[in-house]
Amino acid sequence: MFLLTVAAIWTIAALTPGPNFFMVVRCTLTGSRKIAVSAVAGTLTGTLCWGLAGWLGVGSLFMAAPIAYMALKIAGGVYLLWLGLRLLWQVRRPRDEMAVPASKGRLTPMGAWRLGLATNLANPKSALFVASLFAATMAPGTLWTHGAAAVVVMVLISTIWYGGLVFALSHPSVAGAYKRARRTIDAFAGAIFVGFGLKLALSDR
């Protein structure tokens, strides 16, 4: 029952569009399959980090040291804001000069992995969400193996979701549709990143 509850809550969280979703979508549609898989791997690494942090009680740490949370929150907000503004700036360029955001040149697999990881870790509210998830579902005295299994379930669900997303968006017809509407989609994605960044950096909680 515990794992089913965790799976249900995390599935809803994973399917909700956010910075991770738009980052994976754009890497898939602008790069190779290897770039897309690397971006997903970075996102999953971030999910693993937040899962372990939530399991080990990072929420309590943030409550004991609010300044640490505020610093991470502001830094994460600034990073997402930078990604969004960079993407919006690139929309102004000629079509053949547009490149993947957060890269001065062509995005490499390692660069895509770092981009996925940084985008995921940029939101410390994820840690509080995961901490709340564990607090709400794990009763006192629960075996540590249940917590470890919950982290595995979270990573597995994210793997299935983002892996399926990459597979679907890799279809030639989808890629062709993206190229035709690239500026509009990139402008929308940039606005989303800017919105998330501002909300994260300026919110008081």
Secondary structure, DSSP 4 states (H G I P E B T S, - for coil): -HHHHHHHHHHHHHHS--HHHHHHHHHHHHS-HHHHHHHHHHHHHHHHHHHHHHHTTHHHHHHH-HHHHHHHHHHHHHHHHHHHHHHHHHHTS-GGG---TT-SSSPPHHHHHHHHHHHHHT-THHHHHHHHHHHHH--TT--HHHHHHHHHHHHHHHHHHHHHHHHHHTSHHHHHHHHHTHHHHHHHHHHHHHHHHHHHHH---
